[in-house]
Amino acid sequence: MSDRVQGYADAMFAVATAEGDVRGISDELFAVGRAVDTNDDLRSTISDARIPAERRIQIMDDLLDGKARQATTGLVSMVVAAGRGADLGKIASALAEKAAQSQGKQVATVRSAVALSDDQRNRLADALRAKLGTDVDVNVIQDPSVVGGLVTTVGDTVIDGSVRTRLSRLRESL
């Protein structure tokens, strides 16, 4: 990870800590980062230096209006104004790692075909805690290519319980 990405994550962590809502801001930034990473048009627009910074910021402000905390919107604006919009996903991931480490936890990135409810996220966190022996913060990425089930990554450990992988294994065994 570059020093620049880590520097932004550290600054965001300081702001989130001062706001008293590290988890909430981190979760929102993770979602915004995923949205930017998965939308080529949005990513290229907010990182295009030919578009005035005010316009790029306004695009993100409009997208986040009423859907994110004011602190989250301000942090996104800071990154976009600095011309680092394309790095937003990496910065948000680094922030999630820092936030989890500050609480003695690890980050579990979960890919699921459907959104998970808070109850499902909590049960998943409990199951991962039992399996890994450490507390985890769960970040969910909705990914239709998973088809069903979950693909969970915690550090270097990947737990693939997706239907796609199970079908693939079944196909290979036949």
N, C-alpha and C positions, 0 to 999 in steps of 0.2 A: 504494500500500500504506500502510496506516495506521501511525502511529508505534507504536501499541500492539502490533500484529502484529510489527513489526520489533523492538521491544523484547523480546518473548518469544523471537523467533528468535535474537537476540543472546545472551540468557541461556542458551538451549539450546545454542548453539554453544560457549559458555564451558564448560558442563558436559561436553559431548561431547569437547571438547579436553582437559579435565582427566582424563577417563576414558581418553583415548588411543584413541578409537574413533569419530571423527567420521563416517566413511562408514557404519559399521554402524548407529549410532544414528540418523543421518539417514535411512537407508533404511527402518528400522523405523518411524520417525515418519511418513515419507511414506506407508507402507502403512496405518498407523492413521488418518492424516488422510483418505486415500481412502475407507477403510471408513466413517468418520463422515460424509463428504460424500455417499456413495451410499446411506446408510441413514437415511431420514427419522425413523424411530422412535428409533433410537439417538441421532441428533443432537438431537432435541427432548428426549429424556430426560436426556442429560448436560448440557444447557444450561437445564433447567427449574429456576428458582430456588425453586420450591415444594418440590422434592425436596431433602432435606438433603444438603449437600456430601459427607458421609461415605458416603451411599448411592450417589451418582453416582460417587464415586471407587471404591467397591467394585465397581460394575458394570464399570468399565473394568479394574480389577485382575483380576476374574474372567475377562474376555475375553482378557486378555493373559497370564494365568498360564501359565508354561512356554513361551510363544511369543515372548517379547521379553526383551531384557536388562533387568536391574533398573534401570539408569539410564533406559532408555526408559519403563518403567512409572512411575518417579518423576516424569519430566517430564510425562507425560500426566496424572498425578494433580495436579500443580501447576497445569496449565492448567484442568482440570475444576474444581478447588477454587476457582479464581479466577473461575469463572463464564464462562470463555471457551471452553467445549467446542465451541460452534458454529464457532469460528474455528480449530479444530485443523488443518484442511486447509490453510488459508492460512498458518498459522504454520509448518507442516511444509514447505510449498513455499518459504517465505522462508528457512528453515534450509537446505534443499537448495541454494538459490542461493548463500547465504553460504558453505557448505561447499565448493562447486565453485569459487567465486571465490577462496577462500583458497589453492587449489591451482592457480590460473591456468586454470581450466576453465569451461566453460559447462554448463548443465543441458539435457539432451535429454529431453523428456517424450514417451514412446512409448505410443500406444494400440494394443493388439493384441487380437485375438479370443481368443487363448490365452496362457497364461503362457509366458514365454521362459526357457530354461535359461541358466545362467551363460555357457556357451560362445556361445550366440546373442547374449546381451547384449554380450559382449566383441567378437564379430565385428561387431555393429552399431556399437559405439563406434569400432572401427577404421575402418569404412566412413564414418562421420560425420566422423571426424578427417580422413580423406583428402579428403572433399568440402568441408568447411568450413574446413580449415586450422587447427583448434584442437582441443585435447583436450576431451572431453565426459564427463560422468557421466550414465548412462542410468537414468531412472526409468520403470518400466513400469506402465501402467494396463491391467488386463484389461477390455476393453470388447466384449461380444458384438455390438454394433451395427456394428463394423468389418467383420464377416463373415469376412474373411481379409486378409492383408497387414498393413501398418502405416501409422499416421499419426504422424509425428514432428514435434514442435515444438521448435525451438531459438531462444529469443528471439522475434523477429518472423517467423522463417522457418518455414514449414509445408511439409513434404514428405509429400504424400498418395499413398501407394501401396496404398490399401485396395481390396479387391474391390468394395465398395459404390460407391466413386467411379468405378471403371473401368466397372462395369455402368451407372451413371448416364450416363456419357459415351457409352457404346455406345448406350444407349436414345435419347439426344439426337441422335446421328448418324444413327440409323435413321429 
